[in-house]
Amino acid sequence: MRRSGSPTHRSRLFRKYVIVLVVLVGGMLAASGLIEGYFSYFENRAALVAIQSAKAAGAAARIEQFVKDVERQLRDGPQAAPTGAVTVEQRRSDFLRLLRLTPAVTEVSYLDSTGHEQVHVSRLGLNVARLQEDYSREARFTEARSGRTYFSPVYFRAESEPYMTLGVAERGPNPGVTVAEANLKFIWDVVSGIEIGKAGYAYVVDPRGQLVAHPDISLVLQKSDLSALPQVREALRASRPPAQESDEATIAPNFEGRQVLITHAEILAPGWIVLVEQPLEEVFAPLYASLLRSALLLAVGLTLAVLASLLLARKMVAPIRALQAGAAQIGAGALDHRIGLKTGDELETLSHEFDRMAARLQESYTGLEQKVDERTRDLAEAVNEVDRQRLDLAEWNKNLEARVERQVDELQRLGRLRRFLAPQIAELVVASGDEALLESHRREIAVVYCGLRGFTAFSETADPEDVMATLRQFHAAMGELVFRFGGTLERFAGEGLVVFFNDPVPCPDPSARAVRMALAMRERADEQAGTWRQRGYPLAFVAGVAVGYATLGTIGFEGRLDYAAVGGVTNQAAALCAHAEAGQILVSQRVYGAVQGVHAENAGGVGEGQPSAAYRVLGLGPHIPEPTLPSPLSPREREVASLIARGLTNRRIAEELVITERTVAAHIEHVMTKLDFGSRTQIGVWAAENGLLESGPEAKTPPRERPH
């Protein structure tokens, strides 16, 4: 029995439907069309290039002959006689004869050996010589006397027609020069008479690429510059070595943007170039027609091949349908069905393969249901396991979202409070979880109103940059002291600051804190005053301190809130500051009485109506205690310190606190800055010494400060 899929059957079927119908018919027609198109392209191009080259050479020869005729007429004038033997009248007569014989010449003049004009004859103007005009330095005189004929660049007279100036020197020693102006309209007649197909044309350019002649005279009158066209640049470059014409052709866009075939020829005398162009669609029209014929033949051949294949397919319809029906029954589940074709070709082999496949499927179907049941049970168990893991993940995400929400809320509260509270006080308020301290209430507070005496005059005379730099330096120094003494920065008042104590976090000695902070500010300002004096800034620190009751709370609107004190105590502090002289700190009667050991002297009354007593502070006694501040670490920073003491890495700490490693690193940096540490080991030792290791990261009792 012959094996299924044997090479004999495959080869026979391939020869019938692929080689004979496709390659033999379509391939031969396509190859014939391509070969014909290939040779037609080169033959048509060679013929057109030869024609265009001949046209360009003929036009160049006629134009060059025109120029040579004008040059010969100038040479065959009175200069044939000795220079001294020709009179002015004889020259004028000869020049008039030259104008009659050469219509292209419109003006003729004679320049003597010194470059002065002696005779002038014109068709367009008066025949009057400009005796005072000196042309000895112009090219028309110098180049002609050097022995060469002078050809000027093309120019336009009265913006109407192109002209060119020629200069020819006389024979003999110390010669004069005959200068003629020639109308180049003849060249336009030459290029207009050249016919290249239906849309081809010729034009002339000078060595600069300026258009000299074109069938469309308006382009010449517009003084069109074609030097940017690639074919013009190539022609000018190729014309530098001696060459009369060129059989080379190029394809490039013309000044209208159309692709054209270009040939050129050089006019030697003035160095002009004749270019002949023909649109590509006209050049290759015969080639396109040939390709169209080949395409039609290919279409006809393919149509015949398709018809032949349809005729052959009719003989295969019955066995193919039988094969299709049998395959459909097997696919529907009738695995005991057998096709059994007897065609003697590949279809019979294919039907045998279907029969063998049905038999194998029937054998394997017996155990298939059992395997499906086993896989279904495994899949159900896997689905149950996935559901359990999904529930666990949902619960974990729920807890994580709650913790993240709490931490974000904590950070937002801390950001709001840090705008007007010292960092450690703001963290203390957030750690307590009670922002009721910021609600409107009434309390006794100590207010410090400080500023710079002489700042108004300084700001009116100094540069704005110097004013702002001085303000930033002063505010940075004063702000550091406000936070160090635990004050609440209410606002910036121009160059000054308004700070109060005993709110929102109460403190036992608000007046002493206020006086001590004002003295520290004066000392810090005195350090900066030396630099100010060197720069010529007449600035000095002043401050006023008052104590009394005020209403405190948040003021403003949504998106811009401030914590402020409202009451007479702030006005009293401002009045004391305004009354203080340079370098003075004035305190009210109540502050003077509340601060023990303060050294002060009576400064008189301050205020309008009923002035209140004021005292000028000189210093403090040594027995006044330092203000005690809250713990320098926030609860989160204490948690991080305790976990470092337990030996956890940044990654383990982030997992423990459900924050990012970047946040852990930021907390560690803040701890080292506040405690003046240089390594994680110092943080761990400090946490162990202060009981954080035993109490754990959730401890709420503030540890004692690091001893200095």
URCORGI-V299176 format. One record per residue. RES is the residue in one small letter. PHI is phi in whole degrees, 0 to 359 (NA if undefined). D_FIRST is the distance of its C-alpha to the first C-alpha in whole Angstrom. Layout:
RES&PHI&D_FIRST  RES&PHI&D_FIRST
This chain:
m&NA&0  r&287&4  r&291&6  s&293&9  g&66&12  s&289&11  p&300&14  t&296&14  h&295&14  r&296&17  s&296&19  r&298&19  l&293&20  f&295&22  r&296&24  k&295&24  y&253&26  v&249&28  i&296&29  v&293&30  l&277&31  v&264&33  v&293&34  l&293&34  v&273&37  g&294&38  g&295&38  m&293&40  l&295&43  a&294&43  a&296&44  s&297&46  g&296&48  l&294&48  i&296&49  e&297&52  g&296&53  y&298&54  f&289&56  s&297&58  y&301&59  f&290&60  e&294&62  n&297&63  r&294&65  a&297&66  a&293&68  l&293&69  v&297&70  a&297&72  i&295&74  q&295&75  s&296&76  a&294&78  k&298&80  a&296&80  a&294&82  g&296&84  a&296&85  a&297&86  a&294&88  r&294&90  i&293&91  e&293&92  q&294&94  f&299&96  v&294&97  k&294&98  d&297&100  v&298&102  e&296&102  r&291&104  q&300&106  l&292&107  r&285&108  d&272&109  g&271&112  p&292&116  q&290&114  a&290&114  a&269&118  p&302&120  t&300&119  g&290&123  a&272&124  v&259&122  t&270&124  v&296&123  e&295&123  q&295&122  r&295&119  r&298&119  s&294&119  d&295&116  f&292&114  l&294&115  r&296&114  l&296&110  l&293&110  r&289&110  l&281&108  t&237&105  p&299&104  a&289&102  v&275&105  t&254&107  e&214&109  v&223&111  s&219&113  y&241&114  l&252&115  d&288&117  s&294&117  t&265&118  g&93&115  h&263&118  e&284&117  q&251&119  v&225&118  h&215&116  v&234&115  s&215&112  r&279&111  l&254&111  g&220&114  l&282&117  n&271&118  v&237&120  a&281&119  r&268&119  l&294&121  q&273&121  e&285&117  d&251&116  y&253&112  s&294&113  r&259&110  e&273&107  a&295&104  r&300&106  f&266&109  t&291&107  e&289&104  a&294&106  r&291&108  s&283&106  g&108&105  r&255&102  t&286&102  y&271&101  f&241&99  s&277&99  p&297&96  v&290&96  y&224&98  f&242&99  r&259&102  a&59&103  e&54&99  s&241&99  e&223&98  p&282&96  y&227&99  m&216&99  t&259&102  l&245&103  g&229&105  v&232&106  a&275&109  e&288&112  r&275&112  g&102&115  p&286&116  n&49&117  p&279&115  g&267&114  v&229&111  t&262&110  v&243&108  a&231&107  e&250&105  a&249&102  n&277&100  l&264&96  k&296&96  f&301&95  i&295&92  w&297&91  d&297&91  v&293&89  v&289&86  s&289&86  g&276&86  i&277&82  e&244&79  i&236&76  g&65&74  k&266&74  a&241&75  g&282&76  y&200&79  a&236&81  y&208&83  v&235&86  v&234&86  d&272&89  p&300&88  r&271&88  g&88&86  q&282&88  l&290&88  v&258&90  a&213&89  h&201&86  p&304&86  d&268&86  i&299&90  s&295&90  l&294&88  v&291&90  l&294&93  q&281&91  k&55&91  s&294&87  d&255&86  l&258&83  s&294&83  a&280&80  l&290&78  p&297&75  q&292&75  v&290&79  r&299&79  e&294&77  a&294&79  l&294&82  r&292&80  a&287&79  s&275&83  r&293&84  p&288&84  p&297&85  a&198&83  q&272&84  e&206&80  s&220&77  d&269&73  e&283&72  a&230&70  t&233&70  i&241&68  a&202&70  p&283&72  n&275&75  f&291&78  e&269&76  g&91&73  r&274&71  q&284&69  v&226&70  l&262&70  i&237&73  t&233&75  h&212&78  a&216&81  e&261&84  i&258&88  l&294&90  a&303&93  p&269&93  g&81&90  w&277&88  i&232&84  v&261&83  l&243&80  v&243&78  e&234&75  q&218&72  p&303&70  l&296&66  e&296&65  e&279&67  v&298&66  f&259&63  a&302&63  p&299&61  l&295&58  y&298&58  a&296&58  s&295&55  l&295&53  l&297&53  r&297&52  s&296&49  a&295&48  l&296&49  l&297&47  l&295&44  a&295&44  v&296&44  g&297&41  l&294&39  t&298&40  l&296&38  a&296&35  v&295&35  l&298&36  a&296&33  s&293&31  l&295&32  l&297&31  l&291&28  a&291&27  r&301&29  k&287&25  m&255&23  v&297&26  a&298&24  p&296&21  i&292&22  r&296&25  a&298&22  l&295&21  q&295&24  a&295&25  g&296&22  a&296&23  a&296&27  q&295&26  i&295&24  g&294&27  a&282&30  g&117&29  a&278&27  l&287&24  d&270&23  h&282&22  r&231&18  i&280&18  g&67&15  l&288&15  k&229&14  t&251&15  g&77&12  d&223&13  e&298&14  l&296&16  e&297&12  t&299&11  l&294&14  s&295&15  h&296&12  e&296&13  f&298&17  d&296&15  r&295&14  m&296&18  a&296&20  a&294&19  r&294&20  l&296&23  q&296&24  e&292&24  s&282&26  y&292&28  t&300&30  g&267&32  l&290&32  e&297&36  q&297&37  k&296&36  v&295&38  d&298&41  e&297&41  r&293&41  t&294&44  r&296&46  d&299&46  l&293&46  a&297&49  e&297&51  a&295&50  v&295&52  n&297&55  e&295&55  v&296&55  d&298&58  r&298&60  q&295&60  r&296&61  l&295&64  d&297&65  l&295&65  a&296&66  e&295&69  w&296&69  n&295&69  k&298&72  n&295&74  l&295&74  e&297&75  a&295&78  r&293&79  v&296&78  e&298&80  r&295&83  q&292&83  v&296&82  d&298&85  e&296&87  l&294&87  q&295&88  r&297&91  l&297&92  g&296&91  r&295&94  l&287&96  r&291&96  r&290&97  f&226&101  l&242&101  a&299&101  p&306&97  q&293&98  i&288&100  a&299&97  e&296&95  l&292&97  v&294&97  v&294&94  a&297&93  s&288&96  g&72&94  d&236&97  e&264&97  a&295&100  l&299&103  l&267&102  e&287&103  s&298&107  h&203&109  r&240&113  r&201&114  e&280&116  i&224&115  a&255&116  v&247&115  v&245&115  y&243&115  c&235&115  g&191&115  l&241&116  r&285&120  g&91&120  f&290&116  t&298&117  a&295&119  f&297&116  s&291&114  e&280&116  t&250&116  a&276&113  d&292&110  p&303&107  e&295&105  d&293&108  v&298&109  m&292&105  a&296&105  t&296&108  l&298&107  r&298&104  q&295&105  f&292&108  h&294&106  a&297&103  a&293&106  m&289&108  g&297&105  e&300&104  l&290&107  v&301&107  f&289&104  r&293&105  f&268&108  g&74&106  g&274&107  t&254&106  l&278&105  e&283&106  r&193&106  f&263&107  a&252&110  g&67&110  e&278&111  g&262&112  l&229&110  v&242&111  v&232&110  f&227&111  f&238&111  n&82&111  d&196&108  p&281&105  v&262&105  p&297&109  c&223&111  p&286&114  d&225&116  p&296&115  s&293&118  a&297&118  r&299&114  a&297&115  v&295&118  r&297&116  m&296&113  a&297&116  l&295&118  a&297&114  m&295&113  r&297&117  e&296&116  r&292&113  a&293&114  d&297&117  e&297&114  q&279&113  a&296&116  g&300&117  t&295&114  w&296&115  r&295&118  q&299&117  r&272&115  g&84&118  y&265&117  p&277&120  l&244&118  a&211&119  f&283&118  v&221&120  a&206&119  g&230&120  v&235&120  a&222&120  v&230&120  g&171&120  y&274&118  a&211&115  t&267&112  l&236&109  g&162&105  t&277&103  i&232&104  g&122&102  f&216&99  e&300&95  g&99&93  r&208&96  l&245&99  d&229&101  y&259&103  a&223&107  a&248&111  v&238&113  g&161&117  g&290&120  v&295&119  t&292&117  n&294&119  q&295&122  a&296&120  a&294&119  a&294&123  l&298&123  c&296&121  a&291&122  h&278&126  a&291&125  e&272&126  a&304&124  g&80&122  q&260&124  i&238&122  l&255&124  v&238&124  s&281&125  q&301&128  r&293&126  v&296&123  y&301&126  g&282&128  a&277&124  v&264&123  q&280&125  g&80&126  v&282&126  h&265&128  a&209&129  e&228&132  n&294&133  a&249&132  g&87&134  g&263&133  v&229&130  g&113&129  e&263&131  g&78&133  q&247&133  p&298&132  s&261&131  a&293&131  a&228&129  y&230&129  r&267&128  v&282&125  l&256&126  g&172&124  l&239&123  g&286&125  p&288&123  h&276&123  i&286&120  p&290&117  e&290&114  p&293&111  t&269&109  l&251&105  p&296&102  s&304&100  p&287&98  l&252&94  s&281&93  p&303&91  r&294&87  e&291&89  r&294&90  e&298&87  v&297&85  a&297&88  s&294&87  l&289&84  i&295&84  a&297&87  r&278&84  g&88&82  l&278&79  t&280&77  n&301&77  r&293&74  r&294&75  i&295&78  a&299&76  e&293&74  e&294&77  l&263&79  v&57&76  i&225&77  t&275&75  e&297&76  r&296&78  t&293&80  v&300&81  a&298&81  a&294&84  h&297&86  i&298&86  e&297&87  h&297&90  v&297&91  m&295&92  t&291&94  k&291&96  l&264&96  d&59&97  f&257&94  g&241&92  s&206&89  r&294&87  t&299&88  q&297&92  i&296&90  g&298&89  v&297&92  w&296&94  a&296&92  a&293&93  e&296&97  n&263&97  g&82&95  l&287&92  l&292&90  e&284&91  s&282&91  g&86&88  p&291&87  e&268&88  a&298&92  k&253&94  t&283&97  p&295&98  p&286&98  r&287&101  e&289&101  r&292&101  p&293&104  h&256&105
